[in-house]
Amino acid sequence: MPHSYGYRARTRDMFKRGFKEHGPIKMSTYLVNFRVGDIVDIKANAAQQKGMPHKFYHGRTGIVYNVTPRAVGIIINKVVGNRYIEKRVNIRVEHIRHSKCRQEFLERVKRNHDAHVEAKAKGERVNLKRQPVLPRAAHTVSIKDNAPQTMTPVPYETTI
């Protein structure tokens, strides 16, 4: 039962670096550009204690609203009681990364646009909506060249 209620209480596993990811922070982390409106994921990096988010925001997704030389301001929706509160937190770039939550959507938009342009050039209509995976078609299994087999379990044997 915990008896400490500090700022980083109960974060031993949460802020732990990944396997083979220990050591200094890579320079490529600092070369990533963030723009206002970008969707970012917050994942605290324990190698840099400055500008580290509170443990509540670890693993959350937000939208960038402010960019400074070393940090970005992020808007995060926090559930408090029966409502959402818009929280604005400033976090250094070591603790955030671009979210991939919209990547599939943007690829689908591009694919649909290309299909639409191609169909318009041919003068035909194309359905761009996502379709659910349909059940497999019915078929019969012939036993003409495929005789039924009776399967029995192999008895357990000890090899001592």
N, C-alpha and C positions, 0 to 999 in steps of 0.2 A: 504494500500500500504506500503510495507516494506521500512524502511529507514536505516536499519542496514545491513551490509554486512560482519558480523563477521564469524569466523570459524564454529560456531554452529548456525548461523542464520536460522530461520524457521525449527527448529528440535524439536519443543515442542511435537508433536505426534510421530515423527519418533523414538526418543530415549526413549520414555515412556516405563516403565516396564509394563508387562502384568498383567491381573487381577489375584490377589492372588500370584503374583511373586515378590512382593516387599521385601526389607530387604537384608541381607547379601548374598553374592554369595555362592552357595553350594560347598562343598569340591569336589564333583564328577566332577565338571567343570575342576579342576586342575589335575585330575587323568586320563584324556583322552590322549591317545598317538597319536601324529601326526607324520607321516613319509613323506619324500620327495616323491612327486608324488600324494599325497592324494588330492582329490577334496573336498573343504570346502566351506561352505556358510558363509558370513560375516553378522553378526547381532550384532550391537553395544549394549553393556550392560551399561546402564547409571550409575550403581552402581560403576563402575570402570572407572575413567576418564583417567588413564594412558594407553597409548598404544591404545587409541580409534581411529578407522578409521575416515577419513573425511566422511561427510554425503553422498558424491557421491557414496562411496563404500558400503554403507549400503544396504543389500539385494542382493549383487552381489555374484557370484560364481567364485572361482579361484583355482589355483593349487599351492600346497606347494612346494617351492624351497629351503627353508632354515629353520632349526629348531634350536632354542636357548632355554635355560632353561625356560624362561617365555613368549616367543613370537615365532611367526613363520613368515617367509617371504612368501608372496603370490604373484603370478603372475596373473594379471587381465588384460583382453583386454578392452581398452577404445576406444569408437568411437569418433574420433576427425575429423570433416569435412567429407572427403570421404575415410578415412582410419582407421585402427585399430592401436593403440599404446599400446605396452606391458608395463604395469605399474607394478612396483615391490614395494609393500608396506609391512611394518613390523607391525604386529598387535598382541596384547597380546591374550593369549588363552581364556580369558573371552569373547572375542568378536567374536569368530568363533566356528563352529561346523561342524562335518562331514556331507557332502551333501548326500542326499538320491537319487540323480538324476541317479546314476548307479545301484541302488539296484535291480530294476526290471530286468535290463539287465543281471546282474550277476546271478540272480536266473534263468533266462531263459537259460543262457549258461549252468548252472549246470543241469537243467532239460533236455536240449537237449543232453548233454553228457551222462546222464544216459539212455535216450531213445535209443541213438545210440549204446551204449555198449550192451544193452538188445537185440536190433534188430540184432546186429552182432552175438551174441551168438546163436540166433535162425536161422540165415542165411537168413534174409529177409531185405528188404529196408524199411526205414521209412522216411516220409516227415517231416522235422524239420522246414520248413518255417512257418512264421506267416500267417494265413489265415484271410481275412476280414470276418466279420459277414455277412452271406448270408441272403437274404430276407426269410421271413417265407414261408413255403410251402403253396400252394393254397389248399383250402378246401371248401366244400359246407355246408351251415347251413340248417339243416332239420327243418321243422315246424310241423313235425308229432306229437310230444309230447310237442312242444314249440310254443304255439300260439303267434302271434305278438301282442304287446301291444302298445297302443297309450299313449304317455307321454305328460302331460300338466303341465305348471308351476303352483305352488301353489300361489294363490293370496296373496298379501302383506297385513298383518294385523298388526295394532298397538295394543300394549298391555298396554295402559296407563290407 
